[in-house]
């Protein structure tokens, strides 16, 4: 018995592409991207990532020209989005970058985008993101 393998064609129009659910759609998480949509949050992520350890809100606030309460709100949003991990020791909250999870998410997104890229043999080669 022979089985015919059908190649999945890429959607021809944006409307067809919007109706198609593929791996890329699962990786384009608005909550995750909201974390990176503010210049202050980007600076805070960079500061904590370069520090290489958990940092308290006070330590992070001292490193930038933003009010403590604003830094605290930004860090809480980053923790909810999965970019940072928060641990509480007494009354102090420490935030650290979730390096492995962040790298895995960004690599998965890059791989899914790479699959869509016609220049790399993606969507125009019968695959669809």
N, C-alpha and C positions, 0 to 999 in steps of 0.2 A: 504494500500500500504506500503510495506516495503522498506526502503532505506538501501542499503548496504554502510557501512562506510569502506573506504579503508585506512589503515594505510600507511603513507608515509614512504617508506624505506630509510634508509640512503644510500648515494652513496657508492658503493663498492670500487671504485678506486679514486685516486687523480684527474684523468682526469674527471671522472663523477662529483666529488665534485666541481671542478672548473666551470663546466657548470651549476651547480645548483645555483640559486640566492636565498639566504635566509636572515633572519634578521641580521645575523652576518656580511654579506658582506656590508650592509648599515652602520654598525657601525665602520668598519675598514677603517677609513678615513686617507689617507696618510698625508694630511695637518695637521690634528690633531696630528698624531704621530710624524711628523717632529718637532713639538714644543718640544717634550720630548726627541729628539735624540741627544741633545748636553748637555754636563755636565754644561756648563755655564748657559744655559737656565734653566736647572733643579734648579740650585742654585738660580737664580733670582726668579723663581716661589716660591721656598721655602721661600726666604727672604720676598717677598711681602705678601705671605700667612700668615706667622707668625706675620708680622707687623699688619695685620688686618685692614688696611685702605689703601686708595690710596696713592701711593708714587711717588714723582717726579723722573725723570730720574737721576737727580743729587744726590738725596738721595740714590737711589739704587746703583749708580756708586761708591759712597763713601764707601759702605758696601762690595765691592769686589775689587779685584786687576785687574780690566779690565777697559780699556779706556772708557771714556764717550760715544764716538761715537759708539763703539762696543756694549755697553750696550743699547744704543738707538735703534740700528738696531735689537738686540735680542728682546727687548720689543715690537717693532713694529711687528715683526714676530709673537710673542705670541698673540698680539692683533688680527692680521689677522686670526690666527688659532682658535680664540674663547676662548682661555684660559684666557686672560686678557681683561679688558675693559679700553679704553683710554678716558680720558676727558681732555679738554684743558681749562685752566684758564689763560687768557692773553697769554703770550708766554710760559707758563709752561704746560707740559703734565704730567698728573697724571695717573698712572696705578694701577688697583686693580684686584684682582683675581675674576673671575666670579664663585664664589663658587657653587651656585645652579646648574648652567649649567654644570660645570665641574663634580660635583658629579653625576648629572643625566646621563651624557654621560658615565662615568666610571661604574656606576651601571648597565646601560643598556647593556654595553659591557660584564660585568661580568655575567649578567643573560643570555645573548645569548650564551656565552661560557659554562655556566653551563648546558644549554639545550643540548649542543653537547657532554657533558662529559658522556661517557658510564658508569662510576662508579656511576653516579647520576641518571641513568635511561634515559639518553639523546639519542644520535644517535642510539645506539644499541637497544633501546626500541621502534624503529619505528619513532622517531622524527628526523628531519634533520635540521641542522643549515644552 
